[in-house]
Each structure stands twice: as structure tokens, then as C-alpha cells.
Amino acid sequence: IDYVFVPIHEGGHLLFSYFGHTLMVAGGTLLQLGVPVMLAVYFAFQRQATGAAFSAFFLFENFLNVATYMADSRRMELQYVTVGDPDFAEHDWAAMFTQMGVLQYDTKIASVVRAIGWLGMIAVVIWLWQRTQPSTQAPGPQALRPYSRI
């Protein structure tokens, strides 16, 4: 599934390039995370819990990829995938972390993002599992007498 989000990430750079360099650099990650968010919201409004859960799961799964990219900011060893001339390609997170003045914390920030990804995926699985369990709650007095006045 990770390869599905590579063109979405690269498309984000193109989409956000109209709003300046900073948003163009961040746009890849914004769209990569934004697509599953939009799908989760759509499924939630359609009251399709399974679709919302799968979309939310893949949102958090994308955090693992983002964390890997973040952790590579100083080393820059990952192979680039780019749209356009590769001579002008830049490492998204190296550029953003440098601009924010936090490049030296790339691996620490990546660790937090990775943890959020794992915790989010686990939470989504637990939430979906709980929704599929039959209710074990005994009916209360109001449930036995729905038309009574108390």
C-alpha cells in the first residue's frame, strides 16, 4: 500500500507549488496524510465504520513512512522519487527542519511521529474490534418500559 501513496505524495508537491516554496515542499506530506483523512471523514459521514477505520488505519500507517523520511533528514541516504528535474530535487524534511531550526532533532521528532503512527493504528484496530462485538449490557428499566413516564 505504501507505493499507492508515493504518487499522491509527489502530486502534493505539484498541487501546493502554486502557493509558494514552503507549501510546495510540505505539500507532499500534506496530501499524503490528507487523502486518508478526507476518505475517513467521507466514510464517517456515510456511517460506514469499516471504511472510516481502514482509512484512519492507513493515515496512521503513513506516519511510519513520514517518520522514516524525517529521520533521513541529515543523512539523506534514501533514494529520491521526484517530479521534474532531479537536479533540483531537495529532501522535503531536511528543508523544512532546516527552515524551522530543528534539523539536529530529526531522529527524535521521527521517533515521536513513528510512535503516533503505531499508537494510532493500534487504537483504530481496537476501536473497530469493539464495534464488532455484541453488546453485553443488560437492558435497563427504561428499555423494558419504553412508553412509561418516570
ChimeraX attribute file (.defattr): number of C-alpha atoms within 10 A of each C-alpha:
attribute: neighborCount
match mode: 1-to-1
recipient: residues
	/A:1	8
	/A:2	11
	/A:3	7
	/A:4	9
	/A:5	20
	/A:6	16
	/A:7	16
	/A:8	20
	/A:9	23
	/A:10	20
	/A:11	19
	/A:12	22
	/A:13	24
	/A:14	16
	/A:15	15
	/A:16	19
	/A:17	17
	/A:18	10
	/A:19	10
	/A:20	9
	/A:21	12
	/A:22	14
	/A:23	18
	/A:24	20
	/A:25	22
	/A:26	19
	/A:27	25
	/A:28	25
	/A:29	25
	/A:30	17
	/A:31	21
	/A:32	24
	/A:33	22
	/A:34	17
	/A:35	17
	/A:36	21
	/A:37	19
	/A:38	16
	/A:39	18
	/A:40	24
	/A:41	17
	/A:42	15
	/A:43	18
	/A:44	16
	/A:45	11
	/A:46	11
	/A:47	11
	/A:48	13
	/A:49	17
	/A:50	15
	/A:51	17
	/A:52	24
	/A:53	21
	/A:54	18
	/A:55	23
	/A:56	24
	/A:57	22
	/A:58	23
	/A:59	23
	/A:60	26
	/A:61	21
	/A:62	22
	/A:63	24
	/A:64	20
	/A:65	19
	/A:66	20
	/A:67	23
	/A:68	18
	/A:69	20
	/A:70	27
	/A:71	21
	/A:72	18
	/A:73	24
	/A:74	17
	/A:75	8
	/A:76	15
	/A:77	9
	/A:78	11
	/A:79	6
	/A:80	11
	/A:81	12
	/A:82	17
	/A:83	13
	/A:84	9
	/A:85	7
	/A:86	10
	/A:87	7
	/A:88	8
	/A:89	12
	/A:90	13
	/A:91	16
	/A:92	20
	/A:93	23
	/A:94	22
	/A:95	16
	/A:96	18
	/A:97	18
	/A:98	15
	/A:99	11
	/A:100	9
	/A:101	10
	/A:102	12
	/A:103	19
	/A:104	13
	/A:105	15
	/A:106	21
	/A:107	18
	/A:108	13
	/A:109	17
	/A:110	22
	/A:111	17
	/A:112	13
	/A:113	21
	/A:114	22
	/A:115	16
	/A:116	17
	/A:117	23
	/A:118	17
	/A:119	14
	/A:120	19
	/A:121	21
	/A:122	13
	/A:123	16
	/A:124	20
	/A:125	16
	/A:126	12
	/A:127	13
	/A:128	15
	/A:129	10
	/A:130	11
	/A:131	12
	/A:132	11
	/A:133	8
	/A:134	7
	/A:135	8
	/A:136	6
	/A:137	6
	/A:138	7
	/A:139	8
	/A:140	8
	/A:141	9
	/A:142	11
	/A:143	10
	/A:144	9
	/A:145	10
	/A:146	8
	/A:147	8
	/A:148	9
	/A:149	6
	/A:150	5
